[in-house]
Amino acid sequence: MRLIGLTGGIGSGKSSVSSRLESRGAALIDADAIVRDLQQPDQPVFEAMVDRWGQRIVADDGSLDRAEVAGIVFSDKAELKAIEKIVHPALREEMDRRIEALSVTDRVVILDIPLLAESRKKEGALDARGTSAIIVVDCPVDIAVARLIEHRGFDEEDARARVAAQATRDERRALADFIVDNSGDEAGLDAEVDRCFSWLETLGPTPWPPENGAES
């Protein structure tokens, strides 16, 4: 396999890039999707979260009230660390299990980690351990803000605040082995992803497990 990290800021269109790479034959390991699975009722992560924060984080249908959780953890650094301590070990274990299953193939494997630039600043946070390269999906801040307003219903002040709360555009670009420019239209993005996938096919295989816990 060729194990590749993928990241991008909110509103960058990272999900559009990951789905296009998947349609071109890549295998996708999506950290956010795995977290949602781990937080289903009766799962150990769900139970650990309820043990800490109580029934207020459980919705009427028994599922996790994600808005309530966000209100707790994103307003208190100690609570954010607490949820990371609960979620990240289980997430890493499941990601590693999926990578291991694909390691014997010759496929491109995309490891989708939304907050990769931010997590590198945090001890023990999820990282791109073992990847051969990192792709960053990039666009100007004003375009990201406009997309959040149009497609996700944010008002402009909230959209800009969410963008500002993440790593800067320059910080993400500094991580990149390849930058996908998503500042244009759908046709432009298709061309960028074609260019990216052609580059991915030139890369050699990624050793797994990584030596000495190496990180790209």
Buried (B, 14 or more C-beta within 10 A) or exposed (E): BBBBBBBBBBBBBBBBBBEBBBEBEBBBBBBEEBBEEBBEEEBEBBEBBBEBBEEEBBEEEEEBBEEBBEBBBEEEEEBBBBBBEBBBEBBBEBBBEBBEEBBEEEBBBBBBBBBBBBBBEBEEBBBBBBBBBBBBBBBEBEBBBBBBBEEEEBEEEBBBEBBEEBBEBEBBEEBBBBBBBBBEEEEEBEEBBEEBBEBBEEBEEBEBEBEEEEEB
